[in-house]
Amino acid sequence: MAQHFSLAACDVVGFDLDHTLCRYNLPESAPLIYNSFAQYLVKEKGYDKELLTVTPEDWDFCCKGLALDLEDGTFIKLADNGTVLRASRGTKMMTPEALAEAYGKKEWKHFVSDTGVPCHSGKYYFYDNYFDLPGALLCARVVDSLTKQKSDQKTFDFWKDIVAGIQHNFKMSAFKENSGLYFPEIKRDPGKYLHSCPESVRKWLRQLKNAGKILLLITSSHSDYCRLLCEYILGNDFEDLFDIVITNALKPGFFSHSPSQRPFRTLKNDEEQEVLPSLNKPGWYSQGNAVHLYELLKKMTGKPEPKVVYFGDSMHSDVFPARHYRNWETVLILEELQGEEAWKPEESEPLEKRGKYEVPKTKLLNTFSKKWGSFFIDSVSQRENSEDSLVYTWSSKRINTYSTIAIPSIEAIAELPLDYKFTRFSSNSSKTAGYYPLVNYTNGLIE
């Protein structure tokens, strides 16, 4: 495989929507997601009202790359070899001694090798995106609450209630019905929760279009919510930018399922209509599969193997399946690459222009966690009188295995020429080669 990657060499450029093209104001959107679920648990399922109160310090628990053992309520952070680097029961972090006793240096019992990626099963849940992270804090606090009520409790059965809360707030009809807490609040004040796309990104999308690229939008959000987001971030003419829009894509199944398992459907007034036996023309569709999409892309490009690149923020839903099942090029949007600096106003800015980011209500979710350390790297204690050694995390390994490149945002590359040659991740180069801008690690921090 070539050492470099260029957008100019791609025929098709596809995008996820949430946290990829559409950037959220995390200090506002995270509490909204948390409250959506917490209120449901308290009001509908009888959980302790303490769950409704969250302090700014509580948000430090949130860190992408954690796995929750659904049986015993333990959160764990994995090293690239599958061993456990850190763990907590609820929000209470395990001491190094307790960690060694519980896990030793063995692979975690649910560890999945290079043939797959851990995420969602009946036994564990893997947190890898910003929609999920507030739920991690809630689940940890649920474990705390249940343990407080019954100190010797070893196993838990709260996950079904979490799933019910997700269904209540995010079912297909929730947006239209104004049910739950999340959609009504986003509709009431989208500017509080969403960032408009910078003009540089809008120009870049038009530049791709003018260069003859086919542009795709593939999102698991439903069509009505997708429309609200796109009109706010891109303008009322957003549909002119995309040749094909696919909503309710139900990723990662979109990439892995056969056409018979997941056919495309037409839409009328945001309601799903007839099943399509194939995809014959550009347009706006629901559900579907990558097989029928690729057949259409062949017709549209006139090429037997059009080259596709897909931008997304989730390893589980976007990057891994697009690469593993379809061999598409993949660009991971990874806000952790920008750390705290992206949220700090320029010193020269007038105070009145610094706005709400000057003193955020919550710890910013893309910054270093005191409890969990770096998303990318961590230290492992060695024998007495010797220095700790640094190891890559499981999440870091997934990135350099399945991503072509990783960037902090689309804005970070929007002013580069389309033929800019990015150094790609590969087994023959440094484990950090595909990060743009290129990063260095020092004690787990990005420089």
Salt bridges, closest charged atoms under 4 A:
ASP11 OD1 - LYS303 NZ 2.55
ASP16 OD1 - LYS251 NZ 2.86
GLU28 OE1 - LYS361 NZ 3.98
GLU50 OE2 - LYS148 NZ 3.25
ASP69 OD2 - LYS109 NZ 3.21
ASP69 OD2 - HIS110 NE2 3.97
ASP80 OD2 - LYS431 NZ 3.96
ASP114 OD1 - LYS397 NZ 3.26
ASP114 OD1 - ARG398 NH2 2.94
ASP157 OD2 - LYS160 NZ 3.06
GLU177 OE1 - LYS171 NZ 3.98
GLU185 OE2 - ARG188 NH2 2.64
GLU199 OE2 - ARG206 NH2 2.82
ASP243 OD1 - LYS209 NZ 3.18
ASP270 OD1 - ARG227 NH1 2.74
GLU271 OE2 - LYS176 NZ 2.58
GLU295 OE2 - LYS298 NZ 3.20
ASP318 OD1 - LYS251 NZ 2.75
GLU329 OE2 - LYS307 NZ 3.46
GLU329 OE1 - ARG323 NH2 3.70
GLU329 OE2 - ARG424 NH2 2.91
GLU335 OE2 - ARG23 NH2 2.53
GLU336 OE1 - LYS64 NZ 3.38
GLU341 OE2 - LYS344 NZ 3.44
GLU358 OE2 - ARG354 NH1 3.74
ASP378 OD2 - LYS77 NZ 2.82
ASP378 OD2 - ARG86 NE 2.76
